[in-house]
Amino acid sequence: MKYNPRFSLESLSRGADEDQTGLMFVNNGEITDLSGVNVVGASVDTVRQLFHGVPKASFIKKLEQHVEMKDEFVRLTANDQVNDDRWHFARMGKTGGYRYKLQNNAVGIVILFGSWYGKIDHEGSHLKIELSPRFISQRTVPQIWEYLHGDFVGLSRIFLEEPVAKGVAVHLACDYQGFNLPVDFVRNLVTASRTIRAYDGIASIDLTDFTDAVGTYGREGQAKDYLIGKPIAVQMALYDKSYEIIKSDKVDYCQEEWNVYSLGTYDSTQPVRRIEARLHHTVIREIGLGLGLEFEGFNQVADHLTDLWRYALERNRLMIDGDARGYLNPFWQLLMQDVIFTVPAQGVKISRKKKDAVDPIARNITSVIGNLVSIMARRNECTVRHVMRQIHNLHIWPEIQMYYRNRGLDDEDLREQIKNGLEKRRLLGKAA
């Protein structure tokens, strides 16, 4: 991957000196002028923070009382201090992965509590807290972490005994005006995704069931939208944000944010497109291990967001003529070099590393799980839940738990592994 030389009018007038901040990119004697591109936002769109621990029996009892009384609202209390916000509360089925959901859109948080993939009175990954863009934008990183995991009133301590941060997923979003993706975008895209699927003329589509997919979708007469990769890896979404905010009723909020970020240069008469990099918590964990760091909590990751952004764009990159070893498309180069999240890139070389297993029977454990998935994949009626139930009933379940825990993983990661295993065996004919 090579960068194009960059120039500005001022540098060219001085005799073609390069200008690393210039918006004129030169390749093979041709100049691509991106001075009309206006980046109107670079923000953390979503944070999903996982916590590990034993659910508090008193709090579970409180929630069950709300269920019996059909009371849809609850207040949260930590160390005798009451959170003044009222939260909408609902009990969930097994398909959602968690037993309870608490939501407060005014604050901008959704809480999922009590994993179905582990016993409610046992230690496990029982808490997931999802933060909205509004919540994130109104607070500093220390304030966010204090709200989530503070020593006295952090949300995690309301739900769990001795909670431990155990994984964080982050969505990074760049919003821009003044550029349309080329019609040959997919052909010149270099990505680790193995399958390309096109869905033209469709207003919206859920591609989460496809493995390693690049999908395109959009309305007739509208620039195409793209979804690249799978949600349990590095996924990229490219879409018309100005259209999406109408559907999600966020027009006022987003336009205000764009005006502030762009110092008033945002043009409300022109569409805004978004490029979003979605990094799963296992990916972020492995990046941390590759750097010799622990990336389990948002507070640990926040200073490295720009490096994560560049890593995502490098993994799914738009090239000139689709040459993986050639030159970047100038627009992609601009996104990689100029867009900053919180702090500038630290220039570290990112390489992912899986946590070394310390269990001497690790190979036997992976063989047991793999063979069980292969057998059950032959039965089309078997779901992920069926396989998980069989694994939980094994006498070696404690050893399996320990194996995953030593790698920084939990029941949810095992479930994703089984889901992918079933899909691949069925799609590739190994379960025939």
Summary of the structure (lengths in Angstrom):
residues: 432
radius of gyration: 23.5
end to end distance: 41.0
largest distance: 78.0
contacts: 1316
relative contact order: 0.13
helix: 35%
strand: 28%
